[in-house]
Amino acid sequence: MNKVIQICIALSTLPDDNLNNIIKQIIKKSLLTERQIEIILKRRNLSDSKFTITKGAFYRQVEQSQEKFQALCYSWILLRSLGILREEDIDVINRLSEQVSVIKNSDVFPEREEQVITVIQELLARMCKL
């Protein structure tokens, strides 16, 4: 597993514009939608996205985003407290998160995007195997 993490770290030094594609790939596999991520980023003052929807629709989506975010946090607590999500799993998640964060500030060649996603998928598949 360390070798796969090292590959991910090495890929993080590649050139950024394409992180949006990597993030979109991750969002597709997450419990949140792209719009919900945008809303959470905006509400946390991490983005200044403009929304072209009614105020009522926006606040409904804010509520839905908050509910999903809370559910994710409850799930995290549950999995940790039951010992399902182990310390080494958290280390892997933290390393992957850090590397994706680094990649978003650099350029990633399109042919490398798939490699980054594959590394993430392989690590998570191993970690989540029951």
C-alpha positions as CSV (number, residue, x, y, z in Angstrom):
1,M,0.0,0.0,0.0
2,N,2.9,2.4,0.7
3,K,4.1,2.0,-2.9
4,V,0.6,3.1,-4.1
5,I,0.7,6.1,-1.7
6,Q,4.2,7.0,-3.0
7,I,2.9,6.9,-6.6
8,C,0.1,9.3,-5.6
9,I,2.6,11.6,-3.9
10,A,4.7,11.5,-7.0
11,L,1.8,12.4,-9.1
12,S,1.0,15.4,-6.9
13,T,4.1,17.1,-8.3
14,L,2.6,17.1,-11.8
15,P,1.2,20.1,-13.5
16,D,-3.4,21.9,-11.9
17,D,-5.9,23.0,-14.3
18,N,-7.3,19.5,-14.4
19,L,-7.9,19.0,-10.8
20,N,-11.4,20.1,-11.4
21,N,-11.7,16.8,-13.4
22,I,-10.3,14.8,-10.6
23,I,-12.6,16.5,-8.1
24,K,-15.5,15.8,-10.4
25,Q,-14.6,12.1,-10.6
26,I,-14.4,12.0,-6.8
27,I,-17.7,13.8,-6.4
28,K,-19.4,11.2,-8.7
29,K,-18.4,8.5,-6.3
30,S,-19.3,10.5,-3.2
31,L,-22.6,10.9,-1.4
32,L,-22.7,14.6,-2.3
33,T,-23.6,16.2,-5.6
34,E,-21.5,18.8,-7.4
35,R,-24.1,21.5,-6.5
36,Q,-24.0,20.4,-2.8
37,I,-20.2,20.7,-2.8
38,E,-20.5,24.1,-4.3
39,I,-23.0,25.2,-1.7
40,I,-20.8,23.8,1.2
41,L,-17.8,25.6,-0.2
42,K,-19.7,28.8,-0.5
43,R,-21.2,28.6,3.0
44,R,-17.7,27.9,4.4
45,N,-16.4,31.0,2.5
46,L,-14.1,28.7,0.4
47,S,-15.7,29.8,-2.9
48,D,-17.5,32.7,-4.3
49,S,-19.7,30.8,-6.7
50,K,-22.8,32.5,-8.0
51,F,-26.0,30.6,-8.2
52,T,-28.7,31.3,-10.7
53,I,-31.6,29.9,-8.8
54,T,-34.3,31.4,-6.7
55,K,-33.5,32.3,-3.1
56,G,-36.0,29.6,-1.9
57,A,-34.4,26.9,-4.0
58,F,-31.0,27.9,-2.8
59,Y,-31.9,27.7,0.9
60,R,-33.6,24.3,0.2
61,Q,-30.4,23.1,-1.3
62,V,-28.4,24.5,1.6
63,E,-30.6,22.5,4.0
64,Q,-30.1,19.3,1.9
65,S,-26.4,19.9,1.8
66,Q,-26.2,20.4,5.5
67,E,-28.2,17.2,6.2
68,K,-26.0,15.1,4.0
69,F,-22.9,16.7,5.5
70,Q,-24.2,15.9,9.0
71,A,-25.1,12.4,8.0
72,L,-21.5,11.9,6.7
73,C,-20.1,13.1,10.0
74,Y,-22.4,10.8,12.0
75,S,-21.3,7.9,9.8
76,W,-17.7,8.8,10.3
77,I,-18.2,8.8,14.1
78,L,-20.1,5.5,14.0
79,L,-17.5,3.7,11.9
80,R,-14.7,5.0,14.1
81,S,-16.4,4.1,17.4
82,L,-17.2,0.6,16.2
83,G,-13.6,0.0,15.0
84,I,-14.7,-0.4,11.4
85,L,-12.7,2.6,10.3
86,R,-9.2,2.0,11.8
87,E,-6.4,4.4,12.5
88,E,-4.5,3.2,9.4
89,D,-7.6,3.8,7.3
90,I,-7.7,7.4,8.5
91,D,-4.0,7.8,7.8
92,V,-4.7,6.6,4.2
93,I,-7.7,9.0,3.8
94,N,-5.6,11.9,5.2
95,R,-2.7,11.2,2.9
96,L,-5.0,10.9,-0.1
97,S,-6.8,14.1,0.9
98,E,-3.5,16.0,1.3
99,Q,-2.3,14.8,-2.1
100,V,-5.5,15.8,-3.9
101,S,-5.2,19.2,-2.2
102,V,-1.7,19.6,-3.5
103,I,-2.7,18.5,-6.9
104,K,-5.4,21.1,-7.1
105,N,-2.7,23.8,-7.0
106,S,-0.7,22.3,-9.8
107,D,-1.2,21.2,-13.4
108,V,-2.1,17.6,-14.0
109,F,-1.7,16.2,-17.5
110,P,-4.9,14.6,-18.7
111,E,-3.3,11.2,-19.1
112,R,-2.2,11.4,-15.4
113,E,-5.7,12.2,-14.2
114,E,-6.8,8.6,-14.7
115,Q,-3.7,7.3,-12.9
116,V,-4.6,9.5,-9.9
117,I,-8.2,8.3,-9.8
118,T,-7.0,4.7,-10.2
119,V,-4.6,5.0,-7.2
120,I,-7.5,6.5,-5.1
121,Q,-9.8,3.7,-6.2
122,E,-7.3,0.9,-5.5
123,L,-6.5,2.3,-2.0
124,L,-10.2,2.7,-1.1
125,A,-11.1,-0.7,-2.5
126,R,-8.5,-2.3,-0.2
127,M,-9.5,-0.2,2.8
128,C,-13.2,-0.8,2.4
129,K,-13.0,-4.6,1.7
130,L,-15.3,-6.5,4.0
